[in-house]
């Protein structure tokens, strides 16, 4: 009886311990399950974060592509706007210098000289700052030989606006100008202001004659020209608008200047003074220098090395004038 009670007491003592053990075991199972769930959840979160990182990287890459595309489109738009602005300026200029009569009909001189049209220009535009275009009017002459030698020595290309000289030596000089890679332009046949500016018809006759002569001698049709005395002078005030409109219609481009040798004087100026005046263009992006190539302008050739070296020292490059050069 006593032993029975003893076993009963032992079982009663083990029961709470067993319950605690089972509870602990259950709790450990729950904890293990929770840890497993947390581990899986954490891995899922990491996978999700990696996926999000990849999506963010893709979005950033796409955004960079969109930004690059937007910048290209913006640049194209700005370029198109610049071209549109230039076209509007051209339209305004042509409307200002309209060749049409009040009745809207083209003047009779538009039908004159049907072969007098500029050749197509397929060259490149002269862009960027610090470009100097040396130009020489009224040649060719004996001075042309010295000028060509100096230009060749410095590796510089220039532009010669010639007049109608028929001597054999002058014809050879015209050929040398073209062969050396310089530009040749028109400056009227006679350089007689009274003849050149008597009427639009007379202007066209002067320049057509020179145009055909240059081609006959050199094999090159010029596309640029310079008005004797500049585009607006005391001789052409009544006709210059019509002349500009008609020459522009025929595809020719005229060039004035924004720096001058001031060498169209009765007696030759000192070479140092000529060089000093020519170098007054330093500071402009595009400088078109006016100098003269007639026989009496010996000191102009003397000044040429100082002019070239002065612009080179200021960081300028040199270019011959083509329709790709913006007129000044």
Secondary structure as GFF3:
##gff-version 3
##sequence-region A 1 328
A	DSSP	alpha_helix	2	96	.	.	.	ID=ss1
A	DSSP	three_ten_helix	108	111	.	.	.	ID=ss2
A	DSSP	beta_strand	131	137	.	.	.	ID=ss3
A	DSSP	alpha_helix	142	154	.	.	.	ID=ss4
A	DSSP	beta_strand	159	162	.	.	.	ID=ss5
A	DSSP	alpha_helix	168	179	.	.	.	ID=ss6
A	DSSP	beta_strand	183	186	.	.	.	ID=ss7
A	DSSP	alpha_helix	193	196	.	.	.	ID=ss8
A	DSSP	alpha_helix	200	218	.	.	.	ID=ss9
A	DSSP	beta_strand	224	225	.	.	.	ID=ss10
A	DSSP	alpha_helix	240	249	.	.	.	ID=ss11
A	DSSP	beta_strand	253	254	.	.	.	ID=ss12
A	DSSP	beta_strand	259	260	.	.	.	ID=ss13
A	DSSP	alpha_helix	271	278	.	.	.	ID=ss14
A	DSSP	three_ten_helix	279	281	.	.	.	ID=ss15
A	DSSP	beta_strand	286	292	.	.	.	ID=ss16
A	DSSP	alpha_helix	298	313	.	.	.	ID=ss17
A	DSSP	beta_strand	317	318	.	.	.	ID=ss18
###
